[in-house]
Amino acid sequence: MNFFHAQDDDQVEGGALGRKLGLTRRGLFAATTGMVAAAAVTALPGRAWAASPIAPPAAPLATPLIRDSKRGIILYTVRDAISRDPNSTPLPSGFKAVFKALSDIGYERIEFAGYTQHANAEGGPNLETIAGATLLRKWLDDNGLRAEGNHGFIPGSWPLTQADLDRFKTTLEISNILGMDHMGTGNDPTNSNYKADWDIAAAKWNTLGEIARNSGYVKLYTHNHDVAYNFLLDSGPLDAQGRPTRSSGIRRLEYFLGITDPKFVNLEMDIYWAHVAQYRYKTYTAPDGSIQTNVFNPLALVQAQEGRYPLFHAKDGKINTATTNGYDMVPFGTGNIDYTTFFRGLTSQHHYPMYEQDTAPGNAANPNQSLQFAEISYNNMAALTTA
């Protein structure tokens, strides 16, 4: 079943070779046609050799900023496809069929957003079990995909209850079956404004991160939203509850990274939400009551501790200052976030950018929109080059 539309020839990769070269099917055809033409020079009469064609030197292939083996997608983007009833539509439905569709586009890395699907999909509604994880792993392997992370269970309680600890360890066991190097959450460590609450969050994450690493090669990561880059309330006069009312100028997540152990706690920066924070959180009230300006630079934060960012959410946004966030979510490569500069600013390719778009699911008029956007986004991600 082919769920692509009129853009197939321009957007669908030319098989494994096309993906390796960064060519579309049409581009691969043009390239190989040129090779055949060059090789098909007819030997002149009386000669035992063919004349060498004179051709201009080939332009060097541009180096992709994100290697094909690093390009990924979080399944939250295509949650409508995973959750729809396969008995009601010919479109890809459920994990197994969606894995096939994403592999056909060219993706090689998958980030889960839970393990539930429609009850009529193969495997049943809930695959967050040992047997379910084994089935998911088979489908991943069958399609040349690798699980790279999951937005799953992180205990909310502190100190940890035995029930939360047991569930957390089961989550780690499932992660190991799936072959994940990373496991995390879609939430910030805490939604609090106050330093004391971030101190508690850091203690909990240091403990959980050590448990995760001891369970296997699993790095624990937290995901950010824009508010995590607001300024921490850590100084100044106290309010009626004894809490600080002003800021030293450090941002919440910066503080968290500074007091957590790099061996155990990592971050998946959502680059879209980081740019929303850049737009929204520019000023703070200093301890002396003055208003200070500090414009957030997402790339500079990553560069300061690049090794702690194994994953990114590559979510694009189109500027819209009529909204609170300053951006509207759009398919990757169709917005205004400068991803070329961002990825060129990194010192290594040891990161996994996961395409995400919260608004990708379509409606009755376009039920396959999320997979169409996934294809557009993959092609635009593949088109980024180092120069």
N, C-alpha and C positions, 0 to 999 in steps of 0.2 A: 504494500500500500504506500503510495507516495502522497504525503500531505503538503508538499510544497506547491507554489502557484507559479505565475508567469515568470517570476524572477529566477526560476530554477537554473537556467543556463549561466546566469551571471553569478549566482550566489552559492550554489551547491558545489562543494569541493570535488575535484577530480579524483576520487578514491584516495587511497593511502598515499600514493605518490604526489598527488595534487596537494594534499595537506602538508606533506613534508616540504614542498617547494613553495607553499603559500599561494598556489594557483587555484583559480576556479576551474570548473570543467572546461569552459570555453578557452581559458588561458592555457590549460594543459594541452588542449587540442592544437592550439596555435603553435605552442612550443615544440610539440612532437612532430607536427607537420613540417616545421622548419628543419628539424633534424633529418627527417626522411628525405626532404628535397636536397639537402646538402650531400647526403650519402648516395643519391641516385644519379650521379654524374656519369654519363656514358663514355666508355673508352673510345678514343679516336682511332680511325682505321690505321692499321699497321703498328699500333702501340699496344704494349701489354699492360699499360697502366692507365688509370683515369686521371685526367687533368684535375688538379686541386682547384676547387672554386675559390675565387677571391671574395672574401666577405668582410664586412667591417667587424672590428672587435666587439664581442658581446659585452653589454653593460653588466657590471657585477650585480649579483642578486643582493638586494638589501637585506640586512640582518634584522629579523623580527625582534621587537622589544620584548614580546612575550612568546616564548617558545611554545610550539603546539602542545607539548607534553605538560605545560603549566596552565593552559587555558581551561577554566572551569565554570561551573554554574551552580548556584544554590537552588535546590528544588522548590523552594518557596516561590520562585519566579513562575514555575509551571504547576503550581499546586492545583489549579483547576483541572489540568489534564490528569494528574495523578488521582484526583478525587472523583472524577466523573465515572458514570456507569458504562462499562464497556459493552453492555447489552443494548444500549440506547444510541450508540453512535459508531461510525466506522473510524473515527479519529483515534489517535493513540490515547489509551486510557490505562491507568494503573502503572505501578513501577516498571514492570517488565517491558511494556510497550513504549513507555516514555524513555527508558534507557536506550532502547533501539533508536528512537527518533533523535535523541541527543547525540548518540554516537555517529549517526549518519550525517549530522551537521558538522561534526568534527571535534566536539568536546571530548576531553580525556579525563577530566577530574570532576567529581561530584561532591557537593556538600549537601547533606541531608538537613531537613527542617522537621524532624520527627519521622516516624515510621508507619503512618497510617495512610490508607488508601480506600477506595470504594469497596464495599463488602463483596461485590460481584467480580472484582479483579482477582486474578490468580494469586493464591496465597492467603486470601481473606483480608479483613479490614485492618488488623493490627499485627505488624511484623516486628514489634519491639519485644522479641523473645529470642532465645538461642536458636530455635528452629527457624524463625522468621529471618534472623540475621544470616543464617547459613543459606537460605534461599536467595536473599538479596545479593549475597556475595557471588553466588553462581551466576545470577543475571548480569552483575557488573562484569565479571570475568568473561562471560560469553560475548559481551559487547565491547571489550577492550577498554573498560572504564575502571577508574580507581576511586574509592571513597577517600576523601581528604579531610572531612570534618562533619560535625553535626551540631545543630542548635538543639541541644537536648537538656537533660535534667541536671541542674546545679542546685544543691540543697540551699534552702532559704534560711534555715535555722542556724543559730550559733550560740553556744557550742552545738556540735552536730548531735542529732539524735541517732540512736542505733538504726531506726527504720530508714532515715535519710542516708546514713552511711551504707547500709545494705543495698539500697536502690542505686546509689551512686556507683558502687562496685559492680552491680549488674550492668549498668550503662557502660562502664569501662570494658567489661567482658564482651558486650555486643560490639563495641568499637574495635576491639582486637580481632574479632571474627571477621569484621568487614575490612580489616587491613588498614584502618585509619592511623595516620601519624598524629592527628590532632583531634581534640574533642572540646566543645565549648558550648556557649549559650548565645542567644540573640539579645540578651539583656545586659544593661550596664551593671557593674558590681554592686552599686547602690544608686538610688535616685535622690539621695540626700544632698543638701547643700553644705553639710557641716563636716569639719575635719574629723571629729570623733567617730562618726559613722563610717568614714572612709578608712580609718584605722582598723575598725572591726572587720570591714570587708577585706582589707589586706591580710589580716591574720587568717581569715577563713580561706582565702584563695591560696595563700602559701601552703596551708595544710592540705587542701584538696589537690593542688598541683603536685605536691610530693607524693600523695597517694597515687595519682595518675601515672607519674613517671615510674613508680615502683611496680605498677601493674603490667607494664610493658612499655614499648616506646610510644607513649601517648603524651603529647604536649597539650596542656590545658590552656584554652584561650577565652577571653571575653570579647564581646562585640560592643561597639559604641553607637550611641545616637548623639545628636547634636548637644543635648544638655550636659553630657559628660564632659564637654569642653567649656562649660561655663566656669566662672571663677569660684574657687573654694572660699567659703566663709570661715575664716580661721583667726581673725583678730578684731581689734576695735572694741567699742563698748558692748556689753552683754545685754541681751534682751531680758524680758521678765522670766524666761525659762532658763536663764544662765547661758545662752548660746551666743557666739560671736555674731556681729552684724556687719563686719567689713572684711576686706580681703587683702592679703599680702601680694596678690597679683598672680599667684599660681593657679593653674586650672585643675579641676578635679582629677581628671584622668592622668595628668602629668604627675600629680602628687602620688596617686596610686602606683604608677610605674616606679616612682622613686623609692617606695617603701616595700615593694614586693620583690621576691627573689627571681632574678632572670632565669634561673634554672627551672623554675616551676610555673611561672605565670607569664603568659604571652597575650598578645592583642591582635585581633582581626580588625583593622581599621576599615570602617565603612567610609569610603572616600567622599561619597555624596554627603553624608551627614556631617563629616568634618568640614566640608565647604559651607554647609548650612550654618555651622557654628562660626565659621569665619565671617559670615554675613550678619549673624545675630548678636554675637557676644564680643563686643569691641571695647567696652568700657567697664570699669569697676570702681567701687568706692574704697579708697586706700585707708589705712589705719588712722590717718590724720583728718579724714573726712573729705579730702580732695578727690575729684573725679579724674581718673587716669585712663589713657587710651592704650590698648595693646591689641593689635590685629593678629589673629591666629594664623599660623602658617602650617598646614597639615604636613607638607613635605619635610619641613625642618624638624618637626617632632619625630617623624619616622627616621630621618637621617641620624638623629642623636642616639638611637638605639635600634638600628635596622634589624639586628638579629632577633628582636622580640616580635617581629611582624611576619610570621610565616604565611598568613592569609590576608587577603584584602577582599572587600566587597567592591567590585568595579561597577558602581551604579552611577549613571550619568544624569545630569540635570540641565534643563534649559532655564536660563535666567527669567524670572518673573517676579519683579519687585512688588507686584500687587498682592503677593501672598506673604504670610508670616515667615516662611522658610526662605524666600528669595529665589527658589527654584521649583520647577515642575519635573517630576521623574519622566525620563524618556529612554528609549533603547540606547545601548552603549554606542558611542560614536556619533550620536545625533544631537548632543547637547553642547553646553559651553564649558564644561569642566575640562581643563587642559591635561588630558591623560598622557599625552606625549611628553610634556615637560616633567610630569610627575614620575613616570617610570624611567625616563632618562636620568632622573636625579638619584636613582638608587644605584648602589655599588655592585649589586649582584642580581642574578635571576633566581635566587633561592626563595621565591615567593610564589604563591598561587592566587592569582586574581580570579575571583568568582563573580561572574556576571550576576547581578541581581536587579530586579525591577518590581517593586511592590505592586505597581499598577498594570503589569503585563496581561493578566487574564482579561479576555474579551467578554463579549455578550452574545446574545442569540444571533445577532447579525454577523458576528465574526468569532465563532467559538474556538478557532485555532490560533487566535492572536498571540498567545504567550509563546507558542513554539515558533511562530513566524518572527516574533521579536527576538527570540533566542538565536535564530539563524542570522538575522541582521546584525545582532550584537557580536556573534562569533566572528563574522566576516570583518567587522570593523576592528575588533580586537586583534585579529590576525594581520590587519593592514598596518598596524603601528610598527614603525621601524626605528632603528637606532640612529639613523641619519637621513 
